[in-house]
Amino acid sequence: MSKPSFEVPLRRLRLEMAWLLAEFSTAASGRPNRNNQLACEMTVIRLYDAWARFCRELVILSSLGDVVTAGGQILTRSHPDLVARSVFTPVYLKLSGRSWEPRWADATACIRAAQCLSIQNLISVTSALGAANSPAENMRRIRNFFAHRGHSTSTDAMGTTCFLACNKPSVFHLNDYTTGGVRIFESWTDDLLVVATAAIQ
């Protein structure tokens, strides 16, 4: 029987991001009406959720061990109580002293959880998730505005570099081109894939 591999969650993330990019591009290229606005906003929310699920799976597989990294290393179990996926959450909560799991898409929170679990590939995970080219923080701020509209979330979203050409956070501006000639939403999927690939090494 073959060992678990990080390639599985990476492939799942890649496929979901490709689907979300196609949905966003279709809606953002249409008329700027409420239906297309809703479709675009939901793809942002779903993309952030997909990233959170990938980060969680990355830490779970790493902590359970007996998984093969992209570089061919077989990781060992990080704690003797982590004998199965079903016990991951209670073991993590006991080790961390927390009452709930972290916000997995938040790089700082995810890295802190990985450190608490003492995963063997901590250096790769930390350097990848904490990389300056990760769009996760900008995504979080913008996702929060679309999910929880308010003055504070609007201010946070406007504090990113994604709405420099407008006076309020409109999802259609995520279809604008970046300095690299790629649309903002597409650059998110590209950059997340780079970070994810680095994290599983």
N, C-alpha and C positions, 0 to 999 in steps of 0.2 A: 504494500500500500504506500502510495506516495505521500510525502509530508505536506502539510499546509504551506501555502506560499503567499507572500504579499502581492503577487501578481494578480490574485483574484480580486481583492478590494480595489486595486489600482485599475483593473479592467472595468470593474463595475462603475467606478467614478468617471472614467473616460467616456463610457457609453452614455451615462446620465448627463454629463456635461455637454456632449455632442447633441443630444436631444434637446436640452434646454437652450443651447445656443441657436439651434434651428427654430425653435418656437419663439425665442426672443426676436431673432432677426426678421421673421415673418411679421410679427405684430408691430415691431418698431418701424418697419418699412412701409406699413400701411397708413391709413388715415389716422391722425392723432385723436381718436375718439375714446370714449370711456371703456369700451370693450378691449381695445388694443392696449390701453393704459393698464387695465387690470391684468391682462395676460403678461405684459412685461414685468409688472411689479411682482406677480406670482413667480415668475422665473427667477427673479433675484432672491426671493425668500427661499425657493426650493434649492437654488444653487448653494446658498449658505448652509442649508440643512444637509445637503449632500456632502459638503466639506466636513461638517461636524460628524457625520456618520463615518466618513473615511478616517478621521483622526481618532475616533473612538475605537474603531476596528484595528487600527495601527497599534494602539496601546494594548488592547486586549490580546491580540496575537503575540505581540512582543512579550507580554508578561506571562502568558501560558507556556511559551517556549515550544520547542520541537517544530519550529517554523523556519523556512528557508528564506533568507534575504535575497535581494536581487543580485548581490555580490557572491551568493553561494554559501554564506555562513549559516550554520544551523544554531539557532539561539536556544539557550537553556532556560528553564522555568525560573522566574525571578523570585518566587516565594513558595515555600513548601505547601502552603494551603491552597495554592492555585492549581487544583487538580482537574478542573473542568471549567468551561465557559460559564456554566450556571452559577458558579460561586464567585465569579469575578467581582460583581458589585458589592456583596457583603464583605469580601476580603478587602477590597479597596476602601470601603467606608470605615472599616475597623482600623486599617493602617493609617488612614488620613485623619481620623477623628472627625470626619464630616458627616452630615446627615443626608447628603445628596451628591450625585455625580457632578463633576465640573462642567462648565460650558466648553465642550470639546473643541469647538471651532476657534475659541480664544487661545492663541498660541501660548500665552503665559500660563493659563490655567491647565492646558493640556501638558505642557512641559513639566509643570509642578506635579501633576499626577504621575507622569512617567518617572520623575525623580523619586517620588514617594514609593513607587513600586519597584524601583531599582532595576529597570529593564536593562538588558545587556547591551542593546543598541542605542543607549541614551544619547551618545554623542551625535550619531547620525540624525536621530529624531530632533534633538535640540537645535542643531545647526540648520536643519532644513526648515522646520516650522518657524524658527525665529529669524529667518532670512529677511533682509530688507526688501526683497522683491516680492514678498508675499502680499497679495491684495486682500487678505482676510480681514484686516482691521477696517479698511475702507468699506468692504462689503458689509461688515457688521453694522457700521454706523448707518449706511444707506438702507440696509434691510430693516433696521429698527425703526426708521422713519416710515417705511411703507407698511410695517406691521403695527406700529404704535404711533400714529400721527399726533404730533404735539410740538410745542415751541422748542423744548429741549432736544428732541430727536431731530427736528428740522435744523437746529443750530449745529448739531453734531454732523449731520449729513453735509451741510454746507461747509463744514470745516475740512472736508476731504478735498482732493484736487479734481473731483469729477464734475463740479458744477461751476467752474470759473466763468463760463460764458453766460450765466443766467443768475437771476436773483432769488430763485427758489429751487429746491430739489425736484426736478421733473425727470421721471424715468426715461423719457424719450432722449434725454441728453446722454444717456449711457450708450446710445447708438452713435455718438460723435466719435471722431477719430482722435486717437492719442498722438503724441509727437512721433511715435514709431510707425504711424500709418495704419494702425490696427484700431478697430472700434473698441471702446472701453469695455463693454461686456465680454467681447471676444478675448481681450487681453487678460481679463480675469480668468477665463477658462484655461488659456495658454499658461499663465503664470502658476495657477494652482497645480496644473499637471507637472510643471517643472519642480515645484516644491514637493509634491507627492512622490515623484520619482526619486528625488534626492533622499526623502525620508525613509524609503524602504531599502536603501543600500546596506 
